[in-house]
Amino acid sequence: MLFASIDIGSNAARLLLANVFDSAHEPCAASHVTFVRVPLRLGEDVFRDGMISEQKIANLIKTLRAYKLLIDVYMPADFDICATAAMREAANREEIIQRVKKETGLTIRVIDGQEEAAIIRESNELFLKYGDKTLMYVDVGGGSTEISILHDNNFVASRSFDVGTLRMLQKKIKEEHCNEMLRWVKEWTAPFDNILCVGSGGNINKLVKLYGDKMTSCVTLKELNDGCQKLKKLSVAERMEKLKLRPDRADVIVPAAKIFSFVMSAANINTVLAPKLGLVDGLISELAQKHRNSPLAAAAQKS
C-alpha cells in the first residue's frame, strides 16, 4: 500500500511517499517512492520574533499546494501532516493552520516533543530491525532534539529538549536546557552497555557522507569531532563551494555536529548510525499500522 507523509519542521518541510509491504508471514517493510524537501526555515522567524512572518507563511502555503498536487497524482491510501518545534512555538500558529486549511484543504497536526520522539521511533517498525539491542534514537532538528531509549524492543524513556541547530545559530539556547539534556542522557543510559545510537536528520546523514563510513552509514565520535573542527575553519560560503553543501545545510551542519557530539559523549557512545530516517518515515509507519487490517490491505496481501 502507498502512503504519504508531510513533516513541517523548523528548518524544512518534507514530503515522503512510500510503499509498505506486509503479509501474514513476513514483517512489514517499506520503500521510498518519492521524497521532496523545501528549506522553508520557519524557525528563523519563530526563535527570533516569536511568530512566523507573512513571507514564510506564503512560502509554506505554496509548498503545501505543490505537495498536495503530488499526493493527488499518486493517490496514496492515506496521508498525514505534522508540524513540530517552530509551529509549536509560533504565536500565530492557529492563524496559519486556518489559512492552510482554507487555501489548500490540508489539515496540519501540531505535535509536541514527546509525540515527535514517539513517531520517529515508529520508523524502526518498517525500516530497521535490531532485535534485542539497546537503542538510543537521537533526532536533531532546527528547534529541538528528541531522544528516545529502547531496550530489548521495550520503551525505556523519551524526552524532547529545546536544543536545535537554528536555535544554536541564533544563540537562543539556554545553558540550563543543554545541561538538563546531558544530565538526562547520562542518567538513562547509565544502566546499559553497548548502546547503538541511531541518528536522524539531514545533517547527520551529510556528516556520515563527509567524514564517516558511507558503506555502513556510521560515523565515530572522533570522526565527528575532527570533522566539526574542519568545518569550523571554513566559512559558510567555503563549505558550499568546497564541500558542495546547500546554503541551508552549510550553516547548520556545525551546530548539528556539536549536538550529536554532546549527546554521544554523555552516553559514552563511540559510533552513531545514520540510516536516513526521520519523522516522515515514522508517520508512514503509523499509517501502515492504522490500515494493517483494512480491506485494501487484505486485497494487497492476496495480490
Helices and strands as residue ranges (DSSP letters): E 2-8, E 13-21, E 29-38, H 42-49, H 54-74, E 78-83, H 85-89, H 93-104, E 109-110, H 113-127, E 134-140, E 145-151, E 154-161, H 165-169, H 175-189, E 196-200, H 202-211, E 218-220, H 221-232, H 236-243, H 247-250, H 253-266, E 271-273, H 279-290, H 295-302
